[in-house]
């Protein structure tokens, strides 16, 4: 689930599957909600300042390009709209990782087909660059 403050383009992603697993493991609903609220508050307080002008500059952005492996089945709709490579029941998508903290939590932007066209890059070139970085 992605949460955004009204009027802002950058949001916070939360893993609701993990919250549901906690519920199934016996954690109380109120405890799960309290934990979720803490995560959201912490995420919004700790998010880094981003130079938005760089988002349209491929020379700056290409060093931030990374690959992410996702389930094809769980992401059918998303995969129809973005560049990706399929690998059996998985898909490799591309993200620009803008920042990452010591826990591994990252602020990243999913590469859209519009981004790829804006940057004038072919899909195989995006893969090659992501593999290098």
N, C-alpha and C positions, 0 to 999 in steps of 0.2 A: 504494500500500500504506500502511495506517495502522498505526503502532506505538504501543502504550500501555504504560506501566509498570503492573504488576499492581496492581489496586485503584484505579486512577485513571480518570477519565472523559475527560480531555483527552489527545490523542495527537499524534503527529507524522506528517504525510503525506510519503511519498517517491515520486518519479516513477521507477518501475522501468522504464518504457518508455525513458527516457533512458539508464538503465544498460544495458539490452539493446542500444540503438543504439551505445553505446560498445564493447560486446563485438563487435558486427557490424563496427565500424570498426577492429577489431584490438587493442583494449585488452585486456590480460591479465586473466583472471578474478580473480587475487589483487589486482591493482590496483583493480579495480572494487569488490571486497569491502572493501578498505581505505578507499576513498573513501566507501563507504556507511556504514561504521562511524564515520568522522570526521563525516559529516553527522548521524548519529543522536546522537552524543555532543555535538556542537555545538548541535543543536536542543534537546536536553533541558537543557543547561546554560544556554542563552540564552533560554529561554522566559520570558515575563513572568509576574508574579504577577497573578492574575485575582481580582476581587471577585465570587465566585460568587453573591452575593445579588442582583446586578443582572440575572442571567440570567432571572429571572422577572418583571422590571419592564420592561414594554414601553416606558414613557416614556424610560427610560435606553437601552434597546436599539435603538430605532428610528433613532437617529442613527448607528448602526453598520451599518445594513442596506445591502447592496450586491448587485449582480447579477453573475452569472458565466455565461458562455456555455460550454456543453458539447455534446459530440456526443450526439445522440439515440440513435443505434445502439449506441454503446459504454456507454450508461447506462440501458438499458431497464428493468432491475430497480429501480434507484434512483428513476427518474422515476415509477414507479407509486406511490411512497410519499411523495413530496414535492410541494409546490406548485411549478409551473413554467409557463412559456409556451413553446409550440412555434413555431419559425420555420424552415420548410423542413426541412433535415436537422440542425438545431441545436435546443437547448433553453436557455432562460434560467432559471437557478435562483437562489435567494436565500441569501445568507450574511450572518452578523453578523461583521464584521471586528473582532476584539478588539484586535489590534495588528499593526503592520507595520514591518519594519526597513528600513534604507537600501537593501538589495538587492531589496526588493519581496516578500521572503518574509513570509507573513502567518500569523497564528493566527486561524482563522475557524471558525465553527460553521455547518454547513448547516442551513437552516431546514426543519424537518419539518412535516408536516401537523398533528401534535400541538401544535407550537409556535404555529402559525398559529391554531389553535382556542383554545389557552390565552390568547393575546394578544387574542382576539376580533376578528381582522381578516379581511376578505375578501381573496382573492388579488389582485384589481385594486387594492386599497388598498395592499397590500404593494409592488406594482410602482410605484405612484405615489410612495410614500415613498422607495423605493430610487433612483428617478430623480432625486429632489430632493437627496438627500444626497451 
